[in-house]
Amino acid sequence: MSEKLIKPQTLKGFRDFLPSAALARERLIDTAKRVYRSYGYAPIDTPALEYTEILLGKGGDESDKQMFRFEDQGGRDVAMRFDLTVPFARFAAQHAQELGLPFKRYHVGTVWRGERPQKGRFREFVQCDFDTIGTDSAASDAETLLVIHDLLVALGIERFSIRVNHRGVLNGLLESLGVRDKSASVLRALDKLAKAGREAVIKEMVEIAGLTSDAAESILRFCARTGPPGEVLSEVATQLDGVEISRLGIQTLRGLFEAADAAGVPASRLRLDLAIARGLDYYTGTIYETFLDDLPAIGSVCSGGRYDNLAGLFTKLPLPGVGASLGVDRLLAAMEELGLVADGATPATVLMTQFEPNRLRDYIAAAARLRGRGIAVEVFPEAKNVGKQFKYADRKGHRLVIVAGSDEFAARTWQIKTLATGEQTTVADTELVDAVSQLLNPG
């Protein structure tokens, strides 16, 4: 009796990546790495698993509930990382003496959260982080903003808004209202404003955070302020005059807008948003969220902020940090919807067809010459009907197809066809590499 076949399926909230999607993700990540390196960030890596005590309580109650946690074979309480920031704080505390400070890193890695799957949001996803640790300089806050801006532009996105705020401003407001001791639960509620709406946030502030209705209303009125950043910050400074924690926050935010202007960041791409809170508990200063103008409902595609006390849980050495995380899978989903993801299921731009089965050596030699010039070439494995090979190239997304049969070999020539236009040209064997290079990179 034959064995029953196992149904091939993925877990809810998890997914496979076919070549076209995997290639698109790699291109995005490669672009991010290039931008990060241009600012001097160096790569690191950390394990997928951490001792649970490393992660527990660092992101707040919601992160703790979403954590994939279990006992390993050695009886140790372990959990899968829910972001890359908390492991980085542990990493920095453990290796600070070797790294030297300040230290700038980027990290591309998979993280896991047991949250409800939805469009652009999965239980397993890739983050692409960059951080500076070991300095509380406002210059690092400004640089974080500039990296986010340059990253989105490098990805071909023109219409976006980086929204900034400062936890010091929010905590100063709570202090002025006499509810600073409730900041964690209040800010977690405020972080849901865009999704849940005003009434739901007020209800959570009253029922869960324990605020009065008047206090909750005051917070939302404060956060609803709009207008030119300089004017809004002046109003905030007046309202919170004498609250020291807010003074530094206002000063830092003014510096951010000045730095952005100096770097040529268009004013339309930067916005002061007093309602931005970030739900994770470890943020202490500047916070950032980035929205696409044409797809605001998809949520923030690049978020982060300053976390001056997180590494202090692991070491007495002062290790203030600031950085942001690119939501790779969410941004990819948005880019697909906006038509910004290139089609194609192959990284090879050229297909070398086989027409004469006894000339495999010649096909392989020609492909090797092209690769020597940095051109990615796939050699079709069989001498099948040329029409079938062309269909293969079209389906996979090759840009050029090279053909040679007995006549071409006798004349020492090659046929090159551009799939997008159907244009076909004949070139001498000695001119093949230059001709292909010119067709792929005209001008």
BALO-127851 format. One line per 4 residues: number of its first residue (from 0); for each residue x, y negated, z negated of C-alpha. Coordinates in pm, 1 decimal. Layout:
<pts>
NUM> X,Y,Z ~ ... $
</pts>
This chain:
<pts>
0> 0.0,0.0,0.0 ~ 143.5,-336.6,98.2 ~ 207.2,-597.1,-168.7 ~ -30.3,-891.1,-191.5 $
4> 117.5,-1205.1,-40.5 ~ 180.6,-1496.2,-273.9 ~ -4.8,-1808.0,-162.7 ~ 251.9,-2075.4,-64.2 $
8> 148.7,-2394.8,-245.2 ~ 293.2,-2686.4,-440.5 ~ 194.0,-2796.0,-788.6 ~ -50.4,-3086.2,-822.5 $
12> 143.1,-3411.5,-825.4 ~ 444.2,-3254.0,-653.8 ~ 518.5,-3237.2,-281.8 ~ 744.0,-3098.9,-12.0 $
16> 929.6,-3331.5,223.1 ~ 929.2,-3237.3,590.4 ~ 1226.6,-3362.3,794.9 ~ 1059.9,-3684.6,915.4 $
20> 968.2,-3786.6,560.1 ~ 1302.8,-3675.7,416.5 ~ 1491.8,-3871.6,681.3 ~ 1285.1,-4183.4,611.4 $
24> 1359.7,-4150.2,240.2 ~ 1731.2,-4103.2,304.7 ~ 1740.8,-4413.6,525.8 ~ 1572.1,-4617.1,253.2 $
28> 1812.1,-4488.8,-12.4 ~ 2114.8,-4548.2,210.0 ~ 2001.7,-4909.4,260.3 ~ 1957.5,-4954.9,-114.3 $
32> 2303.9,-4814.2,-183.8 ~ 2454.8,-5053.6,70.5 ~ 2289.9,-5353.6,-95.3 ~ 2388.2,-5240.8,-445.8 $
36> 2748.8,-5187.7,-343.7 ~ 2760.8,-5533.9,-186.1 ~ 2711.8,-5672.5,-538.5 ~ 2973.2,-5444.7,-696.5 $
40> 2749.6,-5176.7,-850.1 ~ 2915.6,-4833.2,-878.1 ~ 2739.3,-4492.5,-859.6 ~ 2683.7,-4264.4,-1159.4 $
44> 2474.6,-3954.8,-1229.6 ~ 2320.9,-3803.4,-1543.4 ~ 2146.5,-3469.2,-1615.2 ~ 1777.5,-3416.1,-1541.5 $
48> 1737.1,-3275.9,-1895.1 ~ 1810.8,-3466.6,-2215.3 ~ 1763.8,-3384.5,-2580.1 ~ 1408.2,-3495.5,-2654.4 $
52> 1525.3,-3734.0,-2926.9 ~ 1716.2,-3929.1,-2659.2 ~ 1395.1,-4001.8,-2467.2 ~ 1119.9,-3991.6,-2729.3 $
56> 979.7,-4327.1,-2838.6 ~ 1188.1,-4532.2,-2597.8 ~ 917.2,-4607.0,-2342.0 ~ 614.8,-4616.7,-2571.8 $
60> 326.3,-4384.9,-2655.7 ~ 215.8,-4343.4,-2295.0 ~ 561.5,-4235.4,-2177.8 ~ 584.0,-3990.0,-2466.2 $
64> 250.5,-3835.0,-2365.6 ~ 359.7,-3801.8,-2001.7 ~ 693.4,-3640.7,-2082.2 ~ 767.4,-3287.5,-1960.1 $
68> 897.8,-3140.7,-2285.9 ~ 982.2,-2781.6,-2380.3 ~ 1214.2,-2556.2,-2579.0 ~ 1502.0,-2416.4,-2373.6 $
72> 1650.3,-2067.2,-2398.2 ~ 1882.6,-2184.3,-2673.5 ~ 1589.9,-2303.1,-2885.7 ~ 1673.8,-2670.4,-2828.8 $
76> 1400.4,-2934.2,-2798.5 ~ 1459.2,-3085.0,-2452.5 ~ 1270.7,-3304.8,-2205.6 ~ 1296.8,-3409.6,-1843.6 $
80> 1390.4,-3774.4,-1796.2 ~ 1091.0,-4003.7,-1727.5 ~ 1310.5,-4282.5,-1594.4 ~ 1680.4,-4353.4,-1533.5 $
84> 1717.6,-4643.1,-1778.0 ~ 1700.3,-4455.8,-2108.1 ~ 1954.0,-4193.2,-1992.9 ~ 2175.5,-4479.3,-1875.7 $
88> 2165.3,-4635.4,-2222.5 ~ 2277.2,-4300.8,-2367.3 ~ 2542.6,-4271.1,-2094.1 ~ 2677.6,-4621.7,-2161.0 $
92> 2693.7,-4562.6,-2535.7 ~ 2875.8,-4234.0,-2482.3 ~ 3126.6,-4360.1,-2223.7 ~ 3162.9,-4732.8,-2298.7 $
96> 3532.2,-4708.8,-2383.3 ~ 3612.4,-4533.8,-2054.4 ~ 3394.7,-4760.8,-1840.0 ~ 3500.9,-5102.7,-1962.3 $
100> 3247.8,-5382.4,-2005.6 ~ 3051.8,-5530.6,-1847.8 ~ 2966.6,-5228.5,-1635.9 ~ 2750.0,-5231.7,-1324.2 $
104> 2596.0,-4908.3,-1198.9 ~ 2344.8,-4775.8,-952.4 ~ 2180.8,-4437.8,-983.1 ~ 1954.2,-4247.7,-743.0 $
108> 1778.5,-3959.1,-912.0 ~ 1456.8,-3765.0,-960.6 ~ 1238.3,-3837.2,-1263.7 ~ 924.1,-3669.1,-1395.7 $
112> 605.3,-3804.2,-1555.5 ~ 292.4,-3600.6,-1621.9 ~ 55.3,-3875.9,-1514.9 ~ -254.0,-3858.9,-1295.5 $
116> -145.6,-3832.2,-930.6 ~ -274.0,-4099.9,-692.7 ~ -174.3,-4263.6,-366.5 ~ 196.6,-4342.1,-374.2 $
120> 230.8,-4200.5,-727.3 ~ 349.2,-3847.6,-803.6 ~ 458.8,-3648.5,-1108.7 ~ 800.6,-3595.3,-953.4 $
124> 954.2,-3893.2,-779.3 ~ 1282.6,-4060.4,-700.1 ~ 1403.8,-4379.6,-861.4 ~ 1682.9,-4592.5,-725.1 $
128> 1815.3,-4806.7,-1010.7 ~ 2080.4,-5072.2,-1055.4 ~ 2185.9,-5219.3,-1391.6 ~ 2446.6,-5433.7,-1562.6 $
132> 2527.5,-5344.1,-1921.6 ~ 2757.5,-5505.8,-2176.4 ~ 2660.3,-5871.2,-2124.8 ~ 2368.1,-6093.4,-2218.5 $
136> 2467.3,-6358.1,-1962.8 ~ 2179.9,-6518.6,-1773.6 ~ 2395.6,-6477.7,-1461.8 ~ 2319.3,-6105.0,-1469.8 $
140> 1945.4,-6177.9,-1492.7 ~ 1974.8,-6404.5,-1188.6 ~ 2177.9,-6146.8,-997.4 ~ 1912.2,-5882.9,-1065.2 $
144> 1657.4,-6108.6,-898.0 ~ 1884.8,-6166.2,-597.9 ~ 1950.5,-5794.5,-552.3 ~ 1575.6,-5722.0,-549.0 $
148> 1528.1,-5993.4,-286.7 ~ 1814.2,-5876.2,-64.4 ~ 1699.7,-5515.1,-93.8 ~ 1348.3,-5583.6,33.8 $
152> 1481.5,-5796.8,319.4 ~ 1733.8,-5527.3,416.7 ~ 1446.6,-5278.5,438.2 ~ 1272.5,-5497.8,693.3 $
156> 1005.7,-5635.0,459.5 ~ 945.5,-6007.7,498.1 ~ 620.0,-6070.7,310.3 ~ 668.2,-5995.1,-59.3 $
160> 656.0,-6165.5,-396.5 ~ 895.3,-6115.9,-687.6 ~ 701.3,-6203.1,-1002.1 ~ 904.1,-6290.8,-1309.0 $
164> 833.4,-6353.6,-1673.9 ~ 1018.4,-6328.0,-2004.9 ~ 929.8,-6118.4,-2308.6 ~ 1052.6,-6406.4,-2524.8 $
168> 777.1,-6628.9,-2388.6 ~ 512.7,-6364.6,-2455.4 ~ 646.9,-6281.4,-2801.5 ~ 664.6,-6652.0,-2880.4 $
172> 298.6,-6684.1,-2790.4 ~ 211.8,-6390.0,-3016.9 ~ 419.0,-6544.8,-3295.6 ~ 231.6,-6873.4,-3260.4 $
176> -95.7,-6680.6,-3292.5 ~ 30.6,-6487.3,-3596.3 ~ 14.2,-6146.5,-3426.6 ~ 380.6,-6083.4,-3346.8 $
180> 366.5,-5758.5,-3546.4 ~ 120.5,-5622.5,-3291.2 ~ 335.6,-5706.6,-2988.0 ~ 391.0,-5350.2,-2860.7 $
184> 21.6,-5261.8,-2836.0 ~ -78.2,-5610.3,-2715.1 ~ 177.2,-5613.3,-2434.5 ~ 86.4,-5259.9,-2328.5 $
188> -272.9,-5378.7,-2294.4 ~ -168.7,-5692.4,-2106.9 ~ 34.8,-5480.5,-1864.6 ~ -292.6,-5323.2,-1745.5 $
192> -453.6,-5656.9,-1651.7 ~ -413.5,-5623.3,-1273.3 ~ -556.5,-5269.2,-1267.3 ~ -812.4,-5267.6,-1547.6 $
196> -937.0,-5625.4,-1537.2 ~ -984.0,-5897.4,-1795.3 ~ -1270.2,-5748.2,-1998.0 ~ -1104.3,-5408.1,-2033.1 $
200> -780.6,-5570.3,-2153.2 ~ -962.7,-5783.5,-2410.7 ~ -1145.0,-5473.7,-2533.0 ~ -817.2,-5282.7,-2575.1 $
204> -652.4,-5576.9,-2753.6 ~ -942.7,-5592.1,-2998.7 ~ -1014.7,-5221.4,-3050.9 ~ -664.1,-5075.8,-3030.4 $
208> -425.1,-5363.5,-3108.1 ~ -653.4,-5507.2,-3375.7 ~ -671.5,-5865.8,-3246.6 ~ -968.4,-6093.6,-3288.5 $
212> -1165.5,-6178.4,-2975.0 ~ -1044.4,-6539.0,-3000.7 ~ -678.7,-6431.7,-3011.5 ~ -723.7,-6200.1,-2712.9 $
216> -897.0,-6478.7,-2517.7 ~ -614.3,-6720.1,-2605.1 ~ -352.6,-6477.7,-2472.3 ~ -532.5,-6430.9,-2139.9 $
220> -590.5,-6805.8,-2098.3 ~ -218.9,-6862.8,-2156.1 ~ -124.0,-6593.8,-1903.8 ~ -364.1,-6726.7,-1640.1 $
224> -161.1,-7046.4,-1592.0 ~ -58.6,-7106.3,-1231.7 ~ 124.9,-7378.3,-1044.0 ~ 481.0,-7484.2,-963.3 $
228> 718.5,-7295.3,-1197.2 ~ 876.8,-7611.7,-1336.6 ~ 540.1,-7759.1,-1432.0 ~ 411.5,-7435.6,-1585.3 $
232> 729.6,-7389.2,-1790.0 ~ 701.5,-7748.2,-1916.9 ~ 343.6,-7678.1,-2029.4 ~ 457.8,-7358.2,-2200.1 $
236> 746.2,-7540.3,-2371.2 ~ 501.8,-7797.5,-2507.1 ~ 253.9,-7538.5,-2634.2 ~ 527.2,-7325.0,-2795.4 $
240> 739.8,-7611.2,-2921.7 ~ 931.9,-7501.4,-3229.1 ~ 907.5,-7129.2,-3151.4 ~ 1275.7,-7040.9,-3107.3 $
244> 1223.4,-6707.0,-2933.9 ~ 1037.7,-6881.6,-2652.0 ~ 1297.8,-7153.1,-2603.1 ~ 1558.4,-6906.6,-2475.4 $
248> 1301.9,-6736.9,-2252.0 ~ 1200.0,-7065.8,-2091.9 ~ 1563.7,-7162.9,-2042.7 ~ 1642.2,-6828.7,-1876.3 $
252> 1342.7,-6855.1,-1643.6 ~ 1443.4,-7206.2,-1536.5 ~ 1789.2,-7068.7,-1456.1 ~ 1638.2,-6788.5,-1247.2 $
256> 1451.3,-7030.4,-1023.4 ~ 1758.8,-7251.2,-988.6 ~ 1976.2,-6952.4,-891.3 ~ 1718.3,-6831.7,-639.8 $
260> 1706.7,-7174.9,-481.0 ~ 2087.9,-7191.8,-464.7 ~ 2098.2,-6850.0,-293.9 ~ 1840.7,-6952.8,-35.5 $
264> 1555.0,-6736.7,-159.0 ~ 1232.1,-6879.0,-8.1 ~ 1002.3,-7022.3,-274.5 ~ 716.6,-6816.5,-128.3 $
268> 892.0,-6497.5,-239.0 ~ 931.4,-6592.5,-605.4 ~ 653.3,-6650.8,-854.5 ~ 628.8,-6719.4,-1226.1 $
272> 359.8,-6485.4,-1359.0 ~ 296.6,-6515.8,-1731.8 ~ 75.0,-6204.9,-1721.1 ~ 365.1,-5976.4,-1626.5 $
276> 443.5,-5777.1,-1941.6 ~ 592.5,-5438.7,-1832.9 ~ 446.9,-5156.1,-2036.6 ~ 772.8,-4999.3,-2157.2 $
280> 863.6,-5095.9,-2512.9 ~ 1237.9,-5135.6,-2460.6 ~ 1222.3,-5463.8,-2262.8 ~ 1336.3,-5769.3,-2458.4 $
284> 1392.0,-6051.7,-2206.6 ~ 1344.0,-6124.4,-1837.6 ~ 1102.7,-5893.2,-1657.6 ~ 1045.5,-5844.5,-1284.6 $
288> 775.6,-5690.6,-1067.2 ~ 769.9,-5696.6,-687.3 ~ 453.2,-5681.3,-477.9 ~ 400.0,-5658.2,-103.5 $
292> 180.7,-5942.0,22.5 ~ 3.7,-5714.0,271.8 ~ -49.8,-5423.7,28.4 ~ -80.8,-5568.9,-323.8 $
296> -304.6,-5284.4,-441.4 ~ -21.6,-5031.6,-413.6 ~ 140.5,-5193.3,-717.4 ~ 493.5,-5302.3,-791.5 $
300> 757.7,-5144.2,-566.8 ~ 1060.9,-5272.5,-758.3 ~ 1041.3,-5347.3,-1130.6 ~ 1270.7,-5395.2,-1425.4 $
304> 1399.4,-5633.5,-1685.2 ~ 1637.8,-5699.2,-1971.8 ~ 1673.0,-5446.3,-2254.4 ~ 1919.1,-5578.0,-2511.3 $
308> 1851.3,-5326.4,-2789.3 ~ 1804.8,-4993.8,-2611.2 ~ 2167.3,-4874.5,-2625.7 ~ 2177.2,-4985.1,-2990.0 $
312> 1982.8,-4671.6,-3070.8 ~ 2292.0,-4468.6,-2975.8 ~ 2586.0,-4685.8,-3083.1 ~ 2676.7,-4983.1,-3303.7 $
316> 2862.4,-5135.9,-3008.3 ~ 2657.1,-5425.0,-2862.0 ~ 2541.0,-5313.1,-2517.5 ~ 2277.6,-5553.4,-2382.8 $
320> 2156.1,-5459.3,-2035.6 ~ 1945.5,-5576.7,-1743.7 ~ 1841.4,-5412.2,-1419.4 ~ 1561.6,-5289.3,-1198.8 $
324> 1430.9,-4974.7,-1034.3 ~ 1317.2,-4930.6,-675.0 ~ 1012.7,-4703.9,-654.7 ~ 1130.6,-4505.4,-352.1 $
328> 822.9,-4289.9,-290.0 ~ 574.1,-4568.8,-353.9 ~ 761.5,-4807.4,-125.4 ~ 788.3,-4540.4,144.7 $
332> 412.5,-4487.8,133.7 ~ 366.7,-4863.0,176.5 ~ 621.0,-4886.9,457.2 ~ 446.8,-4604.0,644.0 $
336> 117.6,-4791.5,617.1 ~ 285.0,-5108.6,743.5 ~ 445.9,-4927.7,1036.9 ~ 799.9,-4985.3,909.4 $
340> 909.9,-4620.6,901.5 ~ 1083.5,-4495.0,1214.8 ~ 945.5,-4176.8,1366.8 ~ 1162.3,-3873.7,1425.9 $
344> 1236.8,-3539.3,1266.9 ~ 1606.0,-3524.4,1352.0 ~ 1909.6,-3734.3,1260.3 ~ 2061.9,-3657.3,1602.2 $
348> 2004.3,-3927.0,1864.1 ~ 2113.1,-3703.0,2154.1 ~ 2006.0,-3355.9,2267.6 ~ 2253.7,-3160.1,2478.0 $
352> 2044.5,-2915.8,2681.2 ~ 2163.6,-2579.6,2807.3 ~ 2092.7,-2503.0,3172.8 ~ 2368.3,-2255.1,3262.0 $
356> 2406.5,-1976.6,2999.6 ~ 2767.5,-1906.4,3104.9 ~ 2876.2,-2271.3,3048.1 ~ 2818.2,-2286.2,2670.2 $
360> 3183.3,-2377.5,2619.0 ~ 3139.5,-2690.9,2837.3 ~ 2822.9,-2802.1,2656.7 ~ 2988.6,-2761.2,2316.6 $
364> 3305.2,-2942.4,2429.8 ~ 3106.0,-3239.5,2563.3 ~ 2901.4,-3258.7,2242.3 ~ 3223.7,-3256.2,2039.1 $
368> 3358.8,-3549.9,2240.2 ~ 3042.0,-3747.0,2168.3 ~ 3057.5,-3667.0,1795.6 ~ 3418.0,-3786.5,1798.5 $
372> 3279.1,-4129.8,1888.6 ~ 3033.7,-4113.7,1597.7 ~ 2731.2,-4010.9,1806.4 ~ 2504.2,-3748.0,1649.4 $
376> 2439.0,-3467.9,1899.1 ~ 2231.9,-3151.2,1875.6 ~ 2308.8,-2868.7,2122.2 ~ 1998.6,-2670.7,2211.6 $
380> 2078.2,-2308.2,2114.9 ~ 1938.9,-2132.3,2422.1 ~ 1943.4,-2177.2,2799.9 ~ 1565.4,-2200.5,2823.1 $
384> 1350.6,-2378.5,3080.1 ~ 1466.5,-2741.4,3087.1 ~ 1106.3,-2864.8,3059.1 ~ 1070.8,-2684.5,2724.9 $
388> 1395.4,-2839.4,2605.6 ~ 1267.7,-3185.5,2700.1 ~ 945.7,-3122.4,2506.5 ~ 1158.4,-3019.7,2207.7 $
392> 1357.2,-3344.0,2231.0 ~ 1041.4,-3552.5,2255.9 ~ 882.4,-3381.2,1955.1 ~ 1195.1,-3412.5,1740.9 $
396> 1260.8,-3774.7,1831.2 ~ 1589.6,-3761.8,2021.6 ~ 1653.7,-4079.6,2218.7 ~ 1867.5,-3933.4,2497.0 $
400> 1879.4,-3594.5,2669.9 ~ 2189.7,-3475.6,2856.3 ~ 2158.1,-3218.8,3135.2 ~ 2413.5,-3037.6,3352.4 $
404> 2356.4,-2746.5,3588.3 ~ 2571.2,-2578.4,3850.9 ~ 2558.6,-2881.8,4083.0 ~ 2667.5,-3122.1,3807.1 $
408> 2948.1,-2893.1,3692.5 ~ 3070.6,-2862.5,4051.7 ~ 3069.0,-3242.0,4084.6 ~ 3199.2,-3295.1,3727.8 $
412> 2900.8,-3513.4,3639.1 ~ 2623.9,-3527.5,3376.9 ~ 2260.5,-3636.6,3393.6 ~ 2145.8,-3864.5,3107.5 $
416> 1775.7,-3931.9,3052.0 ~ 1633.4,-4197.6,2819.3 ~ 1314.6,-4047.8,2677.3 ~ 1145.2,-4377.3,2590.5 $
420> 1159.7,-4509.8,2947.3 ~ 1208.5,-4197.0,3157.0 ~ 1509.6,-4359.7,3320.5 ~ 1771.3,-4111.9,3438.1 $
424> 2130.1,-4178.3,3542.0 ~ 2424.2,-3971.6,3666.1 ~ 2771.2,-4034.3,3523.8 ~ 3113.8,-3881.7,3576.0 $
428> 3239.1,-3644.1,3308.1 ~ 3512.3,-3893.1,3214.6 ~ 3249.1,-4166.7,3162.2 ~ 3001.1,-3961.1,2957.4 $
432> 3098.4,-4085.5,2613.3 ~ 3106.5,-4453.6,2711.1 ~ 2778.7,-4423.9,2901.4 ~ 2594.6,-4260.3,2610.0 $
436> 2737.9,-4513.3,2366.8 ~ 2623.8,-4800.5,2589.3 ~ 2270.5,-4659.1,2624.7 ~ 2237.6,-4616.2,2247.5 $
440> 2386.1,-4957.7,2169.0 ~ 2325.1,-5189.7,2467.9 ~ 2506.8,-5521.3,2462.8 $
</pts>
